[in-house]
Every structure is written in C-alpha cells, then in structure tokens.
Amino acid sequence: MSEFDAAIRLTDGTAELTDGWVIGEAVNGGVLMSLATKAASDALDAAGSHADPVAFSTTFLAAAQPGPAHVETQILRTGRSFSTAEVTISQGGTPCVRHTATFADLDANAEPVHLQEAPPELPDPELCVPASRGGFAEKIRLLDRLDMRIDPATVGWAIGQPAHDGEMRAWIRFADGREPDVLSLPFFLDALPPVTFTFGALGWAPTIAFSGHVRSRPEPGWLRMRITTRNVIGGLFEEDAVIWDSRDHVVAQSRQLAGVRMPSAPVPS
C-alpha cells in the first residue's frame, strides 16, 4: 500500500492521521480533503450511486493533529446525473473539516473538449528546483512524501529575491512512485507552497475555505501545476490552482481563501 493510500484509509469511520503529512504541527488540508472525498465516494458507491468526484467545497474549522479522527458521512442526494454527500472530520468531538462533494460519471463529463487552458511552459523536471525540507521548511514533513520540482523562474523567494508577481509553477508527483488518480487530485491542489511566498511571506497560510473541480482522470506521469493570486489584501488572499496531466489535459482546478501574515511594507504597484 502506498503512503497516500494509507493516509486516506478508513476503518469503521475512523482514520489515523500521521505526522508524515504535517505542515508544522497541523495535518495538511489537501490530505484531509482527499480523505473526505474518499469517504463520500465509498458511501455513494455502496448506495449504488455515482462515485467520481466532480466538485467539492471544504471549510476548515480547526487544525487537525496527528492521531485518530472520526469521519462521518451523510448522503444528501442521489440522482441520475449527480449525487452529493457531506463529510465531517472530527477529533476529540471537535469538527475540523466540513466537506461537501458532488459526484457523477467523470468519463461522461470529460469529453469532448471545446475549450481548455493551455499548460504553462516549464523546464524539464531535472532542470527545476527540488522542494525539500531544510531551513524554514524543516517542519514541513509533507515534502518527504512528494517529488516537487519548482520552475526556477518562480522560486526567487527561496534566495531572498521574491518576484512579487503572485505566480508559481511546478512539476509534482508522489515520491514513492504512486501514480496520480482522481482521489489524489484534491491533495495535489493544496500541495504547493502558498503563492504568497512570491511576496516574501514565508509563513504558514491557513486555508479558510476551499472549492475544487475534478475535470478528468489523470494519466500516469508527472503532473504540471500553476498557482496564482491577483488579490492580496490585508491578511487574506485567494489562490487559484490548475493541474494538467502528462497528456496536457486539465484534470483539476481550485480556488481557496487563506490567511497570511505579509511583510509590513507593500511593494509599490
């Protein structure tokens, strides 16, 4: 069993969150979204309904810690084309995540392609900058689970030269060789460093609300990813993400609202 499959495994409504997926002291939100998506998918599949996620909305209520978590799933609707379920992940009686997801037949909704955003141009993975633990990233144990290669043109923040342009591009895959699939896409959508790193804000950026769409089943191989922001105001910013697979097909996209502690002086426009 891969590390990721073990992380989202459910036994009688309980999951074991491990410290291998933490950022600082908290379990990564992307892992929690994939766990919740799997719980909803399993419940709908058992009910003879749709099992492919196509859209989800997640609210983070409290930081999840390594340890057991209770996962409660409620089917809200089953229909001929779409079905919806809600999942709550709790620890110690305190809700940490509330996740609502809509499911359908993904194959029937992935073709034909009438218009599709083109993937960003990236140097080959071996020419990009590997993301690894060390320095301020020492406590991001999640990085040990990933093979992430960041476009050198968008990694100036790592050497004290942030671009202040609100864009980061990277190749990404699992470090243990597990190929991407539909259940891993919610995780990957939240796996890159916060886009506010490009402004020199090298701190934790807690997600407040997250919405995502799954557009196609990913083919094996590297995923290509771009994250952007256009509005960093006060202590909040939005982050938009798009993922392409090895065919250059859009397989997932998302928007999140997150908090950030920015450097005190904004760069003039």
BAGUPA-205671 format. One record per residue: residue number from 1; residue in one letter; y, x, z of N, C-alpha, C in turn. Coordinates in steps of 0.02 Angstrom, whole numbers. Layout:
BEGIN
[rec NUM,"A",[Y,X,Z],[Y,X,Z],[Y,X,Z]],
...
//
This chain:
BEGIN
[rec 1,"M",[-60,42,0],[0,0,0],[63,44,0]],
[rec 2,"S",[111,27,-42],[172,66,-45],[214,56,18]],
[rec 3,"E",[262,101,29],[307,95,86],[346,30,84]],
[rec 4,"F",[368,11,24],[408,-50,18],[365,-112,31]],
[rec 5,"D",[305,-114,4],[261,-172,15],[245,-179,89]],
[rec 6,"A",[237,-123,124],[225,-126,196],[287,-153,232]],
[rec 7,"A",[346,-136,207],[409,-157,239],[420,-232,234]],
[rec 8,"I",[395,-264,181],[406,-336,172],[343,-377,184]],
[rec 9,"R",[294,-346,217],[232,-382,232],[243,-432,289]],
[rec 10,"L",[213,-490,281],[218,-543,330],[149,-560,358]],
[rec 11,"T",[145,-568,423],[83,-588,456],[99,-645,504]],
[rec 12,"D",[76,-705,486],[87,-764,528],[160,-772,548]],
[rec 13,"G",[205,-764,498],[276,-775,510],[312,-719,546]],
[rec 14,"T",[279,-661,552],[309,-604,585],[309,-543,539]],
[rec 15,"A",[365,-507,539],[370,-444,501],[385,-388,551]],
[rec 16,"E",[362,-329,535],[376,-270,577],[427,-227,541]],
[rec 17,"L",[489,-229,565],[542,-188,535],[538,-118,564]],
[rec 18,"T",[535,-68,519],[526,1,542],[591,41,533]],
[rec 19,"D",[594,98,569],[654,139,566],[659,180,502]],
[rec 20,"G",[609,175,458],[613,209,394],[661,177,345]],
[rec 21,"W",[688,119,362],[732,82,316],[801,70,347]],
[rec 22,"V",[821,114,393],[884,103,428],[941,141,396]],
[rec 23,"I",[1001,114,406],[1063,150,393],[1098,154,461]],
[rec 24,"G",[1098,214,490],[1123,221,558],[1072,191,606]],
[rec 25,"E",[1092,136,638],[1047,103,686],[1019,37,660]],
[rec 26,"A",[1045,12,604],[1028,-54,579],[982,-50,519]],
[rec 27,"V",[937,-99,513],[893,-103,455],[934,-125,394]],
[rec 28,"N",[922,-92,338],[958,-106,276],[954,-180,257]],
[rec 29,"G",[1011,-208,237],[1013,-278,218],[972,-294,157]],
[rec 30,"G",[966,-247,110],[927,-260,50],[853,-271,65]],
[rec 31,"V",[826,-232,112],[756,-242,132],[747,-311,162]],
[rec 32,"L",[795,-333,202],[792,-399,233],[795,-454,180]],
[rec 33,"M",[837,-445,129],[840,-494,75],[775,-498,36]],
[rec 34,"S",[743,-441,24],[679,-442,-11],[625,-473,33]],
[rec 35,"L",[627,-459,98],[579,-490,145],[587,-566,145]],
[rec 36,"A",[650,-589,148],[662,-662,149],[642,-693,83]],
[rec 37,"T",[655,-659,27],[636,-685,-39],[561,-691,-44]],
[rec 38,"K",[525,-642,-19],[451,-645,-20],[426,-703,22]],
[rec 39,"A",[456,-713,81],[434,-769,124],[444,-835,89]],
[rec 40,"A",[501,-844,56],[514,-906,20],[466,-914,-39]],
[rec 41,"S",[455,-859,-76],[411,-860,-134],[340,-879,-113]],
[rec 42,"D",[316,-849,-58],[248,-864,-34],[241,-938,-15]],
[rec 43,"A",[293,-965,18],[290,-1035,40],[289,-1082,-20]],
[rec 44,"L",[330,-1068,-70],[333,-1111,-129],[269,-1105,-170]],
[rec 45,"D",[243,-1044,-175],[180,-1034,-212],[124,-1073,-179]],
[rec 46,"A",[121,-1071,-112],[69,-1108,-76],[76,-1183,-85]],
[rec 47,"A",[138,-1205,-99],[150,-1277,-110],[141,-1296,-183]],
[rec 48,"G",[119,-1249,-224],[107,-1262,-295],[171,-1267,-336]],
[rec 49,"S",[224,-1234,-312],[289,-1238,-346],[307,-1170,-375]],
[rec 50,"H",[370,-1163,-397],[393,-1102,-429],[394,-1045,-378]],
[rec 51,"A",[379,-984,-402],[377,-927,-357],[421,-869,-379]],
[rec 52,"D",[457,-877,-436],[501,-823,-461],[573,-835,-439]],
[rec 53,"P",[602,-789,-400],[672,-799,-380],[719,-790,-440]],
[rec 54,"V",[768,-834,-445],[820,-826,-496],[890,-821,-466]],
[rec 55,"A",[899,-845,-405],[964,-842,-372],[954,-844,-297]],
[rec 56,"F",[998,-809,-261],[994,-811,-188],[1062,-799,-158]],
[rec 57,"S",[1071,-825,-98],[1133,-817,-60],[1114,-800,12]],
[rec 58,"T",[1144,-746,38],[1124,-721,103],[1185,-712,148]],
[rec 59,"T",[1180,-735,209],[1232,-723,259],[1201,-680,314]],
[rec 60,"F",[1235,-626,331],[1212,-581,384],[1248,-598,448]],
[rec 61,"L",[1210,-620,498],[1238,-645,560],[1237,-593,616]],
[rec 62,"A",[1189,-548,614],[1184,-495,665],[1144,-438,635]],
[rec 63,"A",[1157,-377,658],[1121,-319,633],[1048,-322,657]],
[rec 64,"A",[1001,-314,611],[930,-312,628],[911,-242,649]],
[rec 65,"Q",[870,-236,700],[848,-172,727],[774,-161,711]],
[rec 66,"P",[750,-99,710],[678,-88,702],[639,-124,757]],
[rec 67,"G",[584,-155,737],[543,-193,784],[521,-258,752]],
[rec 68,"P",[485,-300,789],[461,-363,761],[518,-411,747]],
[rec 69,"A",[509,-451,694],[558,-502,675],[521,-566,658]],
[rec 70,"H",[548,-622,680],[519,-687,665],[550,-713,600]],
[rec 71,"V",[508,-736,554],[530,-759,488],[509,-832,481]],
[rec 72,"E",[559,-876,478],[547,-948,473],[570,-972,404]],
[rec 73,"T",[526,-1008,370],[540,-1031,302],[538,-1107,299]],
[rec 74,"Q",[587,-1136,266],[590,-1208,256],[600,-1223,182]],
[rec 75,"I",[555,-1261,153],[563,-1282,83],[613,-1339,81]],
[rec 76,"L",[667,-1329,43],[719,-1380,39],[709,-1428,-19]],
[rec 77,"R",[680,-1402,-74],[672,-1445,-133],[620,-1414,-179]],
[rec 78,"T",[579,-1457,-208],[535,-1435,-263],[549,-1481,-322]],
[rec 79,"G",[557,-1452,-381],[571,-1491,-440],[534,-1464,-500]],
[rec 80,"R",[541,-1496,-557],[506,-1474,-617],[532,-1408,-643]],
[rec 81,"S",[597,-1395,-637],[627,-1335,-664],[646,-1284,-610]],
[rec 82,"F",[669,-1308,-552],[692,-1264,-500],[670,-1289,-432]],
[rec 83,"S",[659,-1242,-386],[642,-1258,-317],[682,-1213,-271]],
[rec 84,"T",[696,-1236,-210],[739,-1200,-165],[709,-1197,-95]],
[rec 85,"A",[717,-1140,-63],[693,-1132,6],[744,-1093,46]],
[rec 86,"E",[742,-1103,111],[788,-1067,157],[746,-1028,207]],
[rec 87,"V",[767,-966,220],[731,-922,266],[779,-896,318]],
[rec 88,"T",[758,-897,381],[796,-868,436],[755,-811,467]],
[rec 89,"I",[785,-753,471],[753,-695,504],[787,-686,571]],
[rec 90,"S",[747,-686,625],[775,-682,693],[741,-626,732]],
[rec 91,"Q",[777,-601,781],[748,-554,830],[770,-575,900]],
[rec 92,"G",[722,-580,945],[738,-599,1013],[773,-666,1018]],
[rec 93,"G",[758,-712,973],[788,-777,974],[857,-780,942]],
[rec 94,"T",[883,-723,917],[948,-721,885],[941,-717,810]],
[rec 95,"P",[968,-764,772],[965,-760,699],[1003,-699,673]],
[rec 96,"C",[971,-661,631],[1003,-602,600],[1023,-616,528]],
[rec 97,"V",[982,-653,492],[993,-665,420],[976,-738,405]],
[rec 98,"R",[1018,-769,366],[1002,-835,338],[1006,-829,262]],
[rec 99,"H",[951,-846,229],[942,-830,158],[918,-893,122]],
[rec 100,"T",[956,-915,73],[937,-972,32],[924,-948,-39]],
[rec 101,"A",[866,-965,-66],[847,-940,-132],[821,-996,-176]],
[rec 102,"T",[837,-991,-240],[813,-1039,-290],[763,-1005,-335]],
[rec 103,"F",[709,-1040,-351],[653,-1012,-388],[641,-1053,-451]],
[rec 104,"A",[613,-1020,-502],[598,-1052,-565],[543,-1012,-600]],
[rec 105,"D",[531,-1028,-664],[487,-988,-706],[532,-935,-739]],
[rec 106,"L",[529,-874,-714],[575,-822,-738],[563,-806,-811]],
[rec 107,"D",[501,-806,-833],[487,-790,-903],[519,-840,-950]],
[rec 108,"A",[522,-903,-930],[552,-955,-972],[627,-950,-974]],
[rec 109,"N",[657,-913,-925],[729,-909,-921],[756,-840,-938]],
[rec 110,"A",[713,-794,-961],[735,-726,-977],[747,-716,-1052]],
[rec 111,"E",[728,-763,-1093],[737,-759,-1165],[759,-826,-1191]],
[rec 112,"P",[795,-828,-1248],[821,-772,-1287],[886,-746,-1257]],
[rec 113,"V",[904,-684,-1275],[965,-653,-1250],[1021,-666,-1301]],
[rec 114,"H",[1070,-706,-1282],[1126,-721,-1326],[1184,-672,-1316]],
[rec 115,"L",[1193,-648,-1255],[1245,-600,-1239],[1223,-562,-1177]],
[rec 116,"Q",[1231,-496,-1179],[1207,-455,-1123],[1252,-395,-1115]],
[rec 117,"E",[1271,-382,-1053],[1313,-324,-1039],[1276,-260,-1054]],
[rec 118,"A",[1309,-214,-1089],[1277,-150,-1108],[1273,-105,-1047]],
[rec 119,"P",[1220,-65,-1042],[1214,-20,-984],[1265,37,-989]],
[rec 120,"P",[1284,65,-932],[1331,121,-934],[1297,184,-961]],
[rec 121,"E",[1336,226,-993],[1311,291,-1015],[1304,336,-953]],
[rec 122,"L",[1245,366,-946],[1232,411,-890],[1199,474,-915]],
[rec 123,"P",[1214,532,-885],[1173,591,-900],[1101,577,-881]],
[rec 124,"D",[1054,615,-910],[984,608,-891],[976,618,-815]],
[rec 125,"P",[926,586,-785],[919,590,-711],[920,662,-684]],
[rec 126,"E",[888,708,-720],[885,777,-694],[953,812,-696]],
[rec 127,"L",[1002,782,-730],[1070,810,-733],[1117,774,-684]],
[rec 128,"C",[1090,725,-649],[1131,688,-600],[1120,716,-530]],
[rec 129,"V",[1160,692,-482],[1160,720,-414],[1113,681,-370]],
[rec 130,"P",[1060,713,-343],[1013,677,-299],[1048,657,-234]],
[rec 131,"A",[1034,596,-211],[1060,574,-146],[1008,590,-93]],
[rec 132,"S",[1027,627,-42],[980,646,10],[1015,647,77]],
[rec 133,"R",[975,647,130],[1004,649,197],[1033,718,212]],
[rec 134,"G",[1086,717,252],[1121,779,270],[1194,765,282]],
[rec 135,"G",[1223,800,329],[1293,789,344],[1304,719,370]],
[rec 136,"F",[1355,684,343],[1369,616,367],[1313,567,349]],
[rec 137,"A",[1269,586,302],[1214,542,281],[1150,556,319]],
[rec 138,"E",[1152,597,370],[1091,616,405],[1054,556,434]],
[rec 139,"K",[1092,505,458],[1060,447,490],[1041,393,440]],
[rec 140,"I",[1049,406,376],[1030,356,326],[958,370,305]],
[rec 141,"R",[911,349,346],[840,364,334],[815,327,273]],
[rec 142,"L",[849,276,253],[832,239,192],[827,286,132]],
[rec 143,"L",[868,339,131],[869,384,73],[802,420,63]],
[rec 144,"D",[762,426,116],[696,456,108],[648,412,68]],
[rec 145,"R",[663,349,64],[620,301,28],[638,297,-46]],
[rec 146,"L",[694,328,-66],[722,320,-133],[727,385,-170]],
[rec 147,"D",[723,380,-236],[742,433,-281],[805,408,-316]],
[rec 148,"M",[863,430,-293],[927,406,-318],[965,465,-348]],
[rec 149,"R",[987,457,-410],[1023,510,-444],[1091,483,-467]],
[rec 150,"I",[1145,507,-436],[1211,480,-448],[1246,518,-504]],
[rec 151,"D",[1278,481,-548],[1316,511,-603],[1367,560,-574]],
[rec 152,"P",[1367,624,-596],[1415,672,-569],[1488,650,-576]],
[rec 153,"A",[1502,609,-627],[1571,587,-638],[1593,537,-585]],
[rec 154,"T",[1546,511,-545],[1565,461,-494],[1547,484,-424]],
[rec 155,"V",[1536,548,-414],[1515,573,-349],[1565,622,-319]],
[rec 156,"G",[1627,622,-343],[1677,668,-316],[1690,658,-242]],
[rec 157,"W",[1679,598,-216],[1689,584,-145],[1646,629,-101]],
[rec 158,"A",[1589,652,-127],[1544,693,-86],[1571,763,-74]],
[rec 159,"I",[1620,785,-113],[1650,851,-105],[1724,846,-89]],
[rec 160,"G",[1744,788,-62],[1812,779,-41],[1862,765,-96]],
[rec 161,"Q",[1836,742,-154],[1879,726,-211],[1866,655,-236]],
[rec 162,"P",[1880,605,-194],[1867,536,-215],[1911,516,-274]],
[rec 163,"A",[1881,478,-320],[1917,459,-381],[1964,400,-372]],
[rec 164,"H",[1954,361,-319],[1994,301,-305],[1992,251,-364]],
[rec 165,"D",[1935,249,-399],[1930,204,-456],[1883,145,-445]],
[rec 166,"G",[1847,145,-389],[1804,88,-373],[1744,80,-418]],
[rec 167,"E",[1712,134,-439],[1652,129,-481],[1604,186,-465]],
[rec 168,"M",[1539,167,-460],[1486,216,-451],[1427,198,-497]],
[rec 169,"R",[1396,248,-526],[1340,238,-572],[1282,283,-551]],
[rec 170,"A",[1221,257,-560],[1163,296,-537],[1099,273,-570]],
[rec 171,"W",[1049,318,-571],[979,301,-583],[947,291,-514]],
[rec 172,"I",[898,246,-511],[866,233,-446],[794,210,-457]],
[rec 173,"R",[751,231,-411],[681,209,-409],[653,225,-340]],
[rec 174,"F",[592,202,-326],[560,217,-262],[534,289,-262]],
[rec 175,"A",[541,324,-205],[520,393,-201],[444,401,-205]],
[rec 176,"D",[406,349,-184],[333,355,-183],[301,334,-248]],
[rec 177,"G",[341,320,-299],[314,303,-365],[302,229,-377]],
[rec 178,"R",[313,187,-327],[305,115,-338],[352,92,-393]],
[rec 179,"E",[326,54,-440],[367,30,-495],[409,-30,-473]],
[rec 180,"P",[466,-41,-504],[508,-99,-485],[475,-164,-505]],
[rec 181,"D",[488,-216,-466],[467,-283,-484],[519,-332,-460]],
[rec 182,"V",[506,-396,-469],[556,-447,-453],[574,-445,-379]],
[rec 183,"L",[524,-437,-334],[538,-438,-263],[578,-378,-240]],
[rec 184,"S",[576,-323,-277],[614,-264,-257],[687,-267,-279]],
[rec 185,"L",[705,-312,-325],[773,-314,-351],[825,-331,-298]],
[rec 186,"P",[814,-379,-253],[864,-389,-200],[877,-325,-160]],
[rec 187,"F",[825,-287,-147],[834,-223,-112],[876,-175,-152]],
[rec 188,"F",[859,-164,-215],[895,-116,-255],[969,-135,-264]],
[rec 189,"L",[983,-199,-266],[1053,-221,-274],[1097,-197,-216]],
[rec 190,"D",[1066,-182,-159],[1105,-162,-100],[1088,-91,-78]],
[rec 191,"A",[1061,-49,-124],[1034,16,-104],[1083,74,-113]],
[rec 192,"L",[1131,68,-158],[1178,122,-169],[1227,129,-111]],
[rec 193,"P",[1258,188,-103],[1312,193,-54],[1367,142,-70]],
[rec 194,"P",[1404,120,-19],[1458,72,-33],[1508,100,-85]],
[rec 195,"V",[1531,57,-129],[1577,80,-181],[1643,105,-151]],
[rec 196,"T",[1658,87,-89],[1718,112,-57],[1714,186,-41]],
[rec 197,"F",[1656,217,-47],[1652,290,-43],[1698,322,-95]],
[rec 198,"T",[1708,288,-152],[1750,317,-204],[1824,318,-184]],
[rec 199,"F",[1840,288,-127],[1908,291,-99],[1911,339,-39]],
[rec 200,"G",[1857,375,-26],[1854,420,31],[1837,387,96]],
[rec 201,"A",[1816,323,94],[1796,287,155],[1722,297,166]],
[rec 202,"L",[1702,351,198],[1632,371,203],[1600,343,266]],
[rec 203,"G",[1612,280,281],[1583,249,340],[1540,189,321]],
[rec 204,"W",[1509,160,371],[1466,101,361],[1509,44,337]],
[rec 205,"A",[1484,6,289],[1519,-52,261],[1474,-113,270]],
[rec 206,"P",[1477,-146,328],[1431,-202,342],[1442,-261,295]],
[rec 207,"T",[1387,-285,266],[1390,-343,221],[1401,-406,262]],
[rec 208,"I",[1447,-448,238],[1460,-513,271],[1423,-568,234]],
[rec 209,"A",[1429,-570,168],[1395,-620,127],[1374,-587,62]],
[rec 210,"F",[1318,-609,36],[1289,-577,-24],[1259,-632,-68]],
[rec 211,"S",[1273,-630,-133],[1240,-675,-180],[1214,-635,-239]],
[rec 212,"G",[1155,-653,-262],[1123,-615,-316],[1087,-659,-365]],
[rec 213,"H",[1077,-632,-425],[1040,-667,-477],[987,-619,-505]],
[rec 214,"V",[927,-645,-515],[874,-607,-550],[869,-635,-620]],
[rec 215,"R",[875,-591,-671],[880,-614,-740],[817,-601,-781]],
[rec 216,"S",[776,-552,-760],[717,-534,-799],[671,-492,-756]],
[rec 217,"R",[606,-491,-774],[560,-446,-740],[573,-375,-764]],
[rec 218,"P",[582,-327,-718],[594,-259,-740],[532,-225,-767]],
[rec 219,"E",[541,-186,-819],[487,-144,-845],[480,-81,-802]],
[rec 220,"P",[422,-48,-803],[414,13,-764],[465,66,-785]],
[rec 221,"G",[480,111,-739],[526,165,-754],[589,162,-712]],
[rec 222,"W",[634,207,-728],[698,210,-693],[738,146,-702]],
[rec 223,"L",[773,127,-649],[824,75,-654],[892,110,-660]],
[rec 224,"R",[936,80,-699],[1004,106,-706],[1051,56,-673]],
[rec 225,"M",[1100,81,-635],[1139,36,-593],[1213,55,-595]],
[rec 226,"R",[1256,4,-594],[1328,15,-588],[1355,-32,-534]],
[rec 227,"I",[1396,-5,-489],[1430,-47,-440],[1505,-36,-448]],
[rec 228,"T",[1544,-89,-439],[1616,-86,-448],[1651,-130,-395]],
[rec 229,"T",[1714,-115,-384],[1758,-160,-346],[1826,-160,-379]],
[rec 230,"R",[1860,-216,-374],[1927,-222,-402],[1977,-243,-349]],
[rec 231,"N",[1953,-259,-289],[1998,-283,-236],[1975,-254,-169]],
[rec 232,"V",[2012,-206,-143],[2001,-179,-76],[2064,-194,-37]],
[rec 233,"I",[2061,-245,4],[2121,-272,36],[2108,-278,111]],
[rec 234,"G",[2153,-247,151],[2142,-247,223],[2077,-214,240]],
[rec 235,"G",[2035,-249,276],[1970,-221,295],[1912,-252,259]],
[rec 236,"L",[1925,-282,200],[1872,-315,161],[1874,-292,89]],
[rec 237,"F",[1816,-292,57],[1812,-279,-15],[1754,-317,-44]],
[rec 238,"E",[1757,-329,-109],[1699,-357,-144],[1665,-301,-183]],
[rec 239,"E",[1600,-306,-190],[1562,-257,-229],[1518,-295,-278]],
[rec 240,"D",[1526,-280,-342],[1485,-310,-394],[1434,-258,-418]],
[rec 241,"A",[1372,-279,-426],[1318,-234,-448],[1282,-264,-507]],
[rec 242,"V",[1262,-221,-554],[1220,-241,-610],[1165,-189,-617]],
[rec 243,"I",[1104,-212,-629],[1046,-167,-638],[1015,-179,-706]],
[rec 244,"W",[1001,-124,-741],[965,-126,-805],[898,-90,-796]],
[rec 245,"D",[847,-113,-832],[782,-79,-828],[775,-29,-884]],
[rec 246,"S",[714,-3,-893],[703,50,-942],[709,26,-1014]],
[rec 247,"R",[712,-41,-1025],[724,-68,-1092],[799,-77,-1105]],
[rec 248,"D",[841,-61,-1055],[913,-75,-1057],[927,-150,-1053]],
[rec 249,"H",[882,-189,-1023],[894,-259,-1011],[924,-270,-942]],
[rec 250,"V",[972,-315,-936],[998,-335,-871],[942,-371,-834]],
[rec 251,"V",[924,-345,-775],[870,-377,-736],[896,-408,-671]],
[rec 252,"A",[955,-388,-647],[983,-417,-586],[1057,-402,-582]],
[rec 253,"Q",[1092,-445,-546],[1164,-436,-534],[1181,-468,-468]],
[rec 254,"S",[1237,-446,-438],[1255,-473,-373],[1329,-463,-359]],
[rec 255,"R",[1353,-500,-309],[1419,-490,-280],[1412,-496,-204]],
[rec 256,"Q",[1445,-451,-169],[1446,-456,-96],[1516,-446,-70]],
[rec 257,"L",[1529,-476,-12],[1590,-464,25],[1570,-422,86]],
[rec 258,"A",[1605,-367,96],[1588,-322,150],[1650,-298,186]],
[rec 259,"G",[1640,-273,246],[1695,-245,285],[1697,-170,276]],
[rec 260,"V",[1757,-141,285],[1765,-69,277],[1823,-45,320]],
[rec 261,"R",[1817,15,345],[1873,48,380],[1901,100,332]],
[rec 262,"M",[1956,84,301],[1985,126,249],[2027,182,279]],
[rec 263,"P",[2036,237,241],[2086,287,261],[2154,254,271]],
[rec 264,"S",[2194,280,315],[2255,245,336],[2306,236,280]],
[rec 265,"A",[2311,283,235],[2364,279,184],[2334,263,116]],
[rec 266,"P",[2350,205,87],[2325,190,20],[2354,238,-33]],
[rec 267,"V",[2316,251,-85],[2340,290,-141],[2384,246,-183]],
[rec 268,"P",[2445,268,-203],[2489,226,-244],[2456,205,-309]],
[rec 269,"S",[2469,143,-330],[2442,118,-393],[2473,156,-452]],
//
